[in-house]
Amino acid sequence: MGMNIEIIDLGLIEYESAWKLQDEYAAEIAEGKRAPTLLLLEHPHVYTFGRKGNAENLLWNEEQLKQRNISAHWVDRGGDVTYHGPGQLVGYPLLSLGGLQSQETLHSINRDYVGYIRNLEKAIIITLARFGVVGGQVKGKTGVWIQANVHSRCPRCKPEDREKPAKIAAIGVKVDARGVTRHGFALNVNPDMEYFEGIIPCGLTEPVVSLADLLDPIPDMQRVKEEVKKSFLEVFQILNS
C-alpha cells in the first residue's frame, strides 16, 4: 500500500503566491505535519528563470513585456527559462525524498532526483496516451516531447518545425536540504502559444506545442487535471487522501 497524498486544485494563482505556498507546505511536510501534496494550478502570464537561466534567452524587452502584461522571475528550480500562463496545467508535487544527513544519503538523493524527474515525465506521457497522443522522452533532455510525425499536422507550427520533435511539457524541480521537492511540471493544454515567442524555452530551439495543436476537440482543463491525477498516483504508487 502506498502513502497518502493530498491533491489541491488552486485554480488561477499568482506565481509568487504559489511559490510562497510551496515553501510553507514543504516545511510542514519535512516536520511531519502535512501529508505529501500535489498542487494543480494555472498562472497568469509569467516567465521564470531557473538556476541555469540565461538572460539572453528572454527575447522581449521591458516595453514588450509590459504591453503583454507578463512578468519575469528568477527562481530556485533547475533549468533555464520557461513560460507559464492560463491554459497551461502546472503541477507542483511536494514529496519527501529523504533528508541529506550524510554523504551516503546525499548520493542516494542524487539518484532519486534523476529518477524523480523521469517519473514526472512518465506521468505526463501516460496522461497524453489517455488522450490518444504519443509522447516520449528525449535522451539528454528534460521534459516530454512529441515526435515530428505526431505533430506534423499542427496548423500553427512552421513548416520547418513540423520536421522536428516538439516539446509539450516542461519540467524543472528543486529538492531542498531536507529532501522535499518543489516546483514540477507544466503541460501545455491550450495556452496562448504566442508567449513562447518571447523566450528561447529552456535555451532550446526546438518547437513547442500544446494539446490544442494536436486534438480536435480540445480537451477540457478539468478533464486533463483528472487524468494527470490518475497518472501521477499510478506512477508514484501513492494514494489520494
N, C-alpha and C positions, 0 to 999 in steps of 0.2 A: 504493500500500500504506500502511495506517495504522500508527501506532506501537503498540507492545505495551502492555498494561495488566495488572497483577496484580489478581485478584479474590480477596478474602479473606473467608470466612464466619466471623464471630466469635461466632455464636450469641447467647446472652443475656449481656450485659455491662453493668456499671455505667456510668452516664453519664460520671462523672469519669474512669474508666479509658479509655474510648473517646476522650474529649476530649484526654487526655494523649497517647494513641497517635497521634491526628491530628497534633498538633504535632511529634512525633518524626519521623513519616513525611514530613510536609511539608518539614521542614528537610533531610531526606535527598534528597528529590526536587529541591529548589532547588539542592542541591550536586551533582546528577547522580549520586548514589549509590544511588538507588532509581528503579524504573520508576513511571510513573503508577499509582495504586492506587485500587480501589473497595472500600470496606469495607461489607459487608452484615451486619446485626445486628438484635437486638431489645434494648430496655432494660427494666429494672424500672420500675415506675411513677415518672414524674418530670415536672414542669412546668419548661420553660425559657423565659426571657425574653430576647429579642434586644435589639439596640441601641435599638430604638424601643419597648421594653417599657413598659407602664403597669401599675403595681402594682394599680390599681383593677380590672384585668381578671382578677385572681385572686379568685374568689368565696368560696372556703372559707377559714375561719380556721385558726389553727395547730392547734387541737384536732381539727378535721375532717381536716386533712392527716395528723396523727399517727394517727388512727383508721384511715385508709385506707392507711397506710404509703407515703406519697408525699412526695417531697422537691421543693424548688424551687431553681432556679439561674439566676443572671443570666450570660449568655454573650455572646460577641463576634460572633455571626452577625447578619444583618439580620432585620427583622421584630419582631413582638410576642411574645405568649405562645403556646406550643403544648404539647401533651401527647405523651409517649412512653410506651409500655408493652408488655407481652407481647401478641403477636398483631398488632402493627404492624411492618411491614418498614421499617427505616431504612437509608438508603444514604448513605455519606459518600464522595463522589468527591474524590480528592486529585490534581488535574490542574494542570499549569503553563500559565497563560495568558500568560506573559511577565513580564519584570521592569519595574519602574517606574523607568527610568533617565533619562527626560526628559519634558518636558511633552507632547511629541507622543506618546510611548509611553503616558503616562497617559491621554490621550484615547482611544487605541486600546484600552487595557484596560477603560475605562469602557464602550465599545461592546461589547467582548467579554463583559463582565459581564452585560449585559442579554441578549445572545444566548445566553450560557451558561445562564441561568435558563430562557429559552424552550425550550432543548434538553432540559433536565431535565424540563420539563413534557411535551414531545413524547414522551420516552422512556416516561413513565408512561401517556400517552394510548395509545401503541402497545401497551403491556402490557395495559391494560384491554381493548383491542379484541380481543386474543387470547383473552380470556375471554368475549367477546361483550357487553362493556359499553361503551357510548358515553360517553366523557369528553371534556372540552374545556377551553379557556382562557376566562377572563372578562377583558375589556378593563379595564385599570387595576388588576387584582388579580393576586396571585401564587399559584400552586397549580394543582391540577387539579379540575375541577368536573363534577358530574353534573346534567344538566338535570332539571327537575321531572317531565317526562313519563317519564323513565327510572326515577326512584326513587319514583314515586307509589305503588307497592305496598309500600314499605318498612314492615314490620309494626311496627317500633319508633318510626317517625317520627310526630310530632304531625300532626294533620290540616292545620293551618295551614302546617307546614313542607313538606308534600308539594307545595305550590304554588310553592316557591322552589328555585332551584339549590342544590345541596348540595356541600360540599367533601369530597373523598375522599382527597386528598393535599396535604400542606403542604410548602412549600419555603422554606428560609432558609439563606443562604450567606454566606461571607466569602472575600475574596481578599486575601491578605497583601501586604506591600510587595514581595515577590519574585514576585508573580503566581501563587501557588499557592492553589488553592481549599481551603476547609474546609467542614464541615457539609454539608447537602444536602437530601434529601427524606425524607418519612415517608408511607408508603402504608398506609391502614387496611385490613387484611385481615380480622382477626377479633379486635380488641381489646375489652376491656370498655368499651363506649361511655359508661357512667355517669361515667367520669372526665372526660369533656368537659363535664359539668355543673358542674365546679369552676372553670371558666375561661370567659372570652369569647374563643374561639380566634382568634388574630391580631387581636383587637379588633373582630371582625366578628360580626354577629348571625345570619348565615346558618346553616342546619343543617349538621351533619357526618354523613357516612355511611361505611359500610365495605362491602367486598365481601360480607361475611356478610349484610348487609341486602339485597343485590341478587341473590345467587346461591344456588341450592339444587341440588346440594350445595355447601357452602363449599369453595373450593379449598384444597388443602394448601399450607402455607407454603413447603415446599421447591419445589413447582412454581412458585409465584409468584416465588421467587428466581430460578429458571432463566429464566423469561420476562423478568424485569427485566434479567438479564444480557444476554440476546439483544437486547433493545430498546436498552439502553444502548450496547452495542457498535455496533449499527446506526446509531444517531443520531450518535454521536461518531466513527464511522468509524475505530475503533481495534480492535486485535486482542487476544485473550485469550492471555497469555504461557504 
